[in-house]
């Protein structure tokens, strides 16, 4: 709660929530973290508005610089540049993003103007609209991509929807006039996803296994508590010795892991299980390479050293659902476990179910409805056990294939 802080913005002694809030109180809040799984959205009264090169903090007077700009001289230069562009009446604060390093004063001033106008519109809405109103909504996906990922090396931005194309042109004219020329309306017959292989990339990003060029591979497992990534050599044996092979595979894996974290938008606790390395220099080199590749990640990342078990623990800030959670849902056959019982296991479950039912009821016949695989097993390898049970309970047992049933699904019908 920003209002519970002292006048200079530092946190005061935490007060009980009932001392800060009361029934019927109206607050302007911002969703700083979307709902993820069973966890609800996280709200804050400290408002921040992201622009292309700046983040505006209207309730704070501090000018901060992105931690990814490491040289103190560069940080101070950017701070002074921004300060000189701010209007005299400005009381808010800013965070300077890395994209501001190459920006002109005109671009920075335009970003300041956009952010201040946005905040003014929010304040006007807060004064004039009833509670539980949406005052401001972040840019849509296409606009965020244009704002955050387009740079000098971007050749073209192709859009196959004319409506989206025109919306992006209007947005670029207003906030990014230098990027209008890059926008193109794609009218080709071949879908863009097919033309550039995007569909295949999505499939690979959803897969559990990620192949490395060397012949090694990663195994990515995402659970409720954490994500684990296991590195394996596969068929790669190298040219000199096994230690060299392991080192090269782990170096390649460090690059692949950083890319997969961004592609899959994996967040929270992440455990990396590199192939064991006895050489301390190799371990240090792999960790250095991992941190170097992760430094390009726009999301906050923290990496620990190798543990006594040879694992690397890291965290990546989770602000949205992962790609898998957005595009997929739990498997109806295995309920998200990633495995199903074997046909033989299901056969034995059915035999035990028949025995229980026979002790409670006295039908003329028992009919088993099951998948093709389970019925085939009863007709072949488990046929003797089924016949012996039929003799034991003194009832006829028939089988019926249900093509719509998955392997674990069955019903025992009393006829």
N, C-alpha and C positions, 0 to 999 in steps of 0.2 A: 504494500500500500504506500504509494508515493507521498500521500498527505501525512503519513506518520513519521516522515523524515524531518531532519532539522533544516534550518533555512539555507544552509550551504549544500544540501543534497545528500549529506552523509546519513547513514542509518542511525536512528536514535535507539534508545533502549526499547526492545520489543514490548509492545503493550498487548494485553489480551484483545483478541479480535472483537469481543463485545464492547470494548472501550472505544473502538475506532468506527465500527459500523453499527447501524441500528435499522430496524424495520422501516421500510418506506424511503430510506435514503437513496438519492439518485447519484450515480457515479458514471463518469465516462471511463470506460475500460477498453483495453485492446487485447485481442486474442494473440498471445505470444507463442502458443504451442497448440496445434490442432489436436483433437481427440485421437488417441492411438490405442487400438485394442479396447480394453476395458477402462482405460484411463480417460477421464474427461478433459476438456480443453483447459489450458492454463491462462488465467487472465491477469492483467496488470493495469494499474492506474498510471504508470509511467509510459507515456505515449512515445513511440518512435515511428518515423515515416521514412521509408527507404527511397532514395532517388538513384539516379544512375551513378553518380560519383560521391554522393554524400548521404548520410543518414541524419535526419533532423530530430533533435531532442528538445521540443518546445518548453519543457519544464526544467531544463538544466542549462546552465550557462557555460559549461565546459566544452572546449574543442579538443577532441581526441583524434588520434591517428591510428589507422589499422596496424595491428601488431605485425602484419606481414611486411610492412615497411620498416626495416630494421635499423638503418643508418640514422643516427640522431640528427645529423645535418639535414638529411632529406625530410625528416619528420618536422623539424623546426621551420624549414623553408615552406612546406605545405601549410603549416599552421599560420605563418605570417601572411602567405598569399590569401588564404581564406579570410583571415581577419580583416584584410584591407578591402575585401569585396563586400563585406556585410554592411547593411544600412545602419546608421547610428542608433536607431530605435530598437535594434535587434536585442532581445533578451534571452533567446533560446541558445542551445548548444548544437554542436555538429560532431559527427564522426566522419573522418575523411577516409574513403575507401581507396583501394589500390588503383582503381581506374583513374583516379584524380591525378596520378603522377604525370600522365601524358596529356592531360586536359589543358585547354587554353583558359585564360581568365574569362573569356566570353562563355565558354561551356560551364564553368563553375558558377558564374553569376546566374546563368539560366537555370541551373539546378537549384540554387538558393531560392530564386523567384518561384519556381514550381512548388517547392516544398512549403514555402511560406503561404502561398495561395491555398494549397491543400489544407494546411492547418487552419487558416481563416475560415474555410468552408466547413471544416469539422466543428469549430467553435460556434459558428452560426447555427448549424444543425442542432448542437447540444442545447442552445438557448431556445430554439423555436419548435423543436420536435418533441413528442412525448417519449417517456422512458421505453426501453426495449426497442429503440429504433436503430437501424444500421446507418451509421454516419459516414463511413468510408470503407471501401472495399479495395483490397490490393489488386494490382494489375492481373489480368488473366494470363494463362500460360504463355500464349504467343507474345504478349507484350513483355512479360518477364524475360523471355528468351532474348528478345530484341534488346532489352535494356541491359541485361547482365552478361550475355555471351557474345555479342557482336563486337569485333575489334578490327584493327587496321588490316589484319590478314584475312578477314572474311571477304570472299569474292562476291558472292550473291546470296540473297535470302529468297528462296523460292516458296511460294504459297499457292496451293492448288485450289483453294476456295476463294472465289472472287470477293465474297463478303468479308472474309478475314483479311484478304489482301487490302481492300479499301480501308478497313478499320486500322490496320497497321500503318498504312500510308498517312492517315489522319493523325495517328499517335506520333509517328516519326516527325511529321511536319511541326507538330506542337512542341515536342520535347527533344527530338534527335534529328534535326534537319539534315545533318551530314550523312545520315544513313538512308535517306529516301531513295537515292540513286541505286542502292544495292537491292532494293526490293523488286522482285519480279513475280508477275502472275503466271504460274505454270499452266499451260494448256495442252501439254502432250497427252497422248493416248495411254501411255504406260503409267501406272500409279507411281507416285514419288517414292513410296516405301519400297516398291520393287526395284525402281531405277537405282536407288542408292543402297539397297540391301539392308534397309532398316528392320524389316520383318525378321530376317535371320539374326540380326543383332539382339532383338528383343527376346527371341527364343533362347539364344545363348545366355542372355542375362537372367533368364528364369531357370536355367538348368542348374543342376547340382554340381556338375563337373565342368571345370574350365581347363582346356588343354593349353599347354605352353609350347612355344615353338621348338624348344629343346627336346621335347618328348615327355617331359614331366607334366604334372597336372595339379590343379587345386580341387578340393572338395569343400563346398560351401554349405553349411547347415545352419539354418536360421530357426531359433526357438523363441519362446516367450521371454526367457531370461537373458539370453545372449546369442551372439552369432559366433560360430567356430569356423576357422578356415584351416584346413590341413594341407600341407605341401607334400607331394610324393614325386619320386624321380621317374616313375614309369619305366619306359624302355631306354631312357637316356643313360649311357654308361661313360660318356666323355672320352677324351683322347689320351689322358695320362693316368690318373688314379681316381679311386673312388671319392677321396676327400675333395678333389678338384671338381668332380661331377656334382657333388652335393652343394659345394659353394656356388657354382654357376647356376644350378637349379634354384637355389634360394635367392640369388640376386635377381634372376628373372621373375621369380614369384613375388618379390617385393614390389616390382613395377606393376605386375598383374593385379596384386591385391589392392593397391591404391586405386587402380582403374575400376575394379569391381565394386569397391565401396561407393564410388561416385555413381556408376551405372545403376546399381541396385538400390542406391540411397539407403545403405545399411547404417544404422545408428545404435547408440547404447553401448553396452559392453561387448567387445570383440576380442576373441582369443585366437592368436595365430600360432599354429604348431608347425614351425619350420622343421626341415629334416635336421636331425642332431648333428652338430658340428663340434669336434674336439678342439679345433684351432680357435683360440680367443680372438685373433686378428680377423678371422673369417666372420665370427659372430659380430664383431664391432663394425665390420664393413657392411654386412647385411643390414644391421640396425640403422647405420648412417644412410644407406641407400633408401631404406623404407621411409625414414623421416624426410629425406630430400624429396621423394616423389609425393609424399603426403602434404608437403608444404604448399603445393599448388591447389590443394582442396579448398574450396570457398567456405566449407563448414569447419567449425572448430574441432580440432583433433588433438588428443593427448596420447603419447606413446611411452610405455615403460621399457626398462631394459629386459634382457632375457632373465627369466626366473630360474630357480634351482632345477626345475623340471624341463628347462629348455623352451618354455612358452613365452610369448610376448603378449602382454595384456595392453589393450588400448581402449580408448573411448572415442566416440564420434557423436557430436551433438545431434540429437534426433528431434527434428522439427515437423516432419511429415511422415506418413506411412511409407514403408519400403515399396519398391516396385512390385515385389511378389504379393504383398498385401493389397495393393491397389488392383492388380490385374488378375489375381487368383483367389480362390476360396478353398477351404479344407476339402479334401477328397471325401466324397460320400461313402466310399467303400471302406476306407481305413480311418475315417474321422480325423485326418491330419497326422496320423502317426507315421506315415510313410512306409507301412508294411501291413500285410494282411496274413491271416492264418492260412496254413497250407490246406489243401483239399483233404488230406488224411486227418488233420486235426478236426476239421469240420465233420468228417464221417464219424469220428469217435464221440464228438459232442452230440450228434444225432442219435447214436446208439444209446448213450446215457439218457437222453431225453425220452426215447421210446420206452426204456425200462421204467423211468419215473411215471410216465403216463399210464403204462400198463398196470401199475400197482394201484392207481387211483380210479381208473375208468375201465369199462368193459365193452369196447366197440367191436363191431364185426371185423374191422380192418383198419390198419394204419397206413396212411399215404404220405410219402415224403416228397415235398416240393423243394427242389434244389437246383443249383446251377448245373450246366452240362458237365463240368469237371468233376463235381462231387458225385453225380449220378454215374458217370463212367467208372469212377473208382469203386463204387458199390457193386457195379456189374462185373468188375474184373478182380482186382487184388483183394478187396474187402467183401467179396460176395459170400465167402464162407462164414465170416463173422455175422453178416446180416442174416444168413439162413439159420445159424445156430441160435441167434436171439429170437427169431420168429418161432422156432421150435420151443424155446424156453418159455416164452410168454403165451404160446398157443394161439397166436393170431397171424393172419396174413399181412405181409408188409409189401406195399407196391411203391414204385418209383415214378416220378413225373418230372420232366425237365421244364424249368421255367427260364426261358432265354433272357428275360429281363433281370434275373437275379444276379447279383455279383457273388463272388466266391464264398463270402462269409454268410450269405443270406440263405435261410431255409425256413420251412414251416412243416410241422407235423400235424396232419389233418386226421381227426377221428371220424371214421365212416360208419 
